[in-house]
Amino acid sequence: MADPLKVGDKAPAFALPRDGGAKVSLKEFKGRNLVLYFYPKADTSGCTKEAIAFSRLRTDFARAGTDILGVSADPVPAIDKFKTKHKLTIALASDETKAMLEAFGAWGEKSLYGRKYYGVIRKTFLIDAQGRIVHIWPKVRVAGHAEEVLAAARAL
């Protein structure tokens, strides 16, 4: 396993299928800041709250020169359904291979009620216009998270 990413590192390149059937890659965000957030599963309570919060603040992020991309291991049809059901206005991508999730350290061992399993780790990266990681939230608590990330984006 590679060393964990840290502030100052160049963000790993990626190309993924996204909602609506298109593709999305890191190079598309060159010249703009990017909030890259990883969520465990579409249409679950915490993931829904997080996606709605980022969608609600999307215009504020845009004013700060920052785009938002949510990534999970869900297949594209599941993220399309999630996006439509909750009227989400942010881009969502699918990493069923888990290669990008692993590159960002967002795939790993988790524990629930003493049972260990592998899954998506909820974490967020703020990447600057040059593709460098400028902030990492390694263990996200959903309440207030989108607002905290927006404050960091505005400070760039």
C-alpha positions, 0 to 999 in steps of 0.5 A, spaced: 500 500 500 502 506 498 504 512 503 498 516 505 497 522 501 498 529 505 497 536 504 502 539 498 502 532 494 499 532 487 493 529 487 493 522 483 490 522 476 483 519 475 478 518 470 471 515 472 464 514 469 459 519 472 452 521 473 448 521 466 453 516 463 459 521 461 466 521 464 470 525 469 477 526 470 482 530 474 485 534 468 478 537 467 478 541 473 485 544 472 485 552 473 479 551 478 479 548 485 476 542 487 472 539 493 473 531 492 469 528 497 468 520 498 462 517 501 460 510 502 453 509 499 448 513 495 441 514 498 443 512 505 442 517 511 449 520 512 451 520 505 444 523 503 445 529 508 452 530 506 450 530 498 444 535 500 449 540 504 454 540 498 448 541 493 445 547 497 452 550 497 454 549 490 453 556 488 457 559 494 463 554 492 462 556 484 463 563 487 470 561 490 472 558 484 471 551 486 467 545 483 465 539 487 465 532 486 462 526 490 465 519 489 463 512 491 463 505 489 456 505 487 455 503 480 452 509 475 445 507 475 445 507 483 448 514 483 443 517 477 437 514 481 440 518 488 442 524 484 434 525 481 431 522 487 434 528 492 435 533 486 442 534 487 446 539 483 453 536 484 457 531 480 457 524 482 462 519 480 463 511 480 469 508 482 467 500 482 474 498 481 476 502 487 482 504 484 481 511 485 478 510 492 485 506 494 489 511 491 486 517 495 486 512 501 478 512 501 478 504 501 479 500 507 478 496 513 472 499 517 468 496 523 461 496 525 458 493 531 465 489 532 464 486 525 470 488 520 469 489 513 472 493 507 468 499 504 469 507 502 472 511 508 468 518 508 473 523 507 474 529 503 480 533 499 481 540 497 485 540 491 487 547 488 487 550 481 494 546 480 492 540 482 495 540 489 492 537 495 491 543 500 487 540 505 484 533 507 479 532 512 480 524 514 474 523 518 468 527 516 462 528 521 457 530 516 454 535 520 457 542 518 462 539 514 460 542 507 460 549 511 467 548 513 470 545 506 467 552 503 470 556 508 477 553 506 475 554 499 474 561 500 481 562 504 484 559 497 
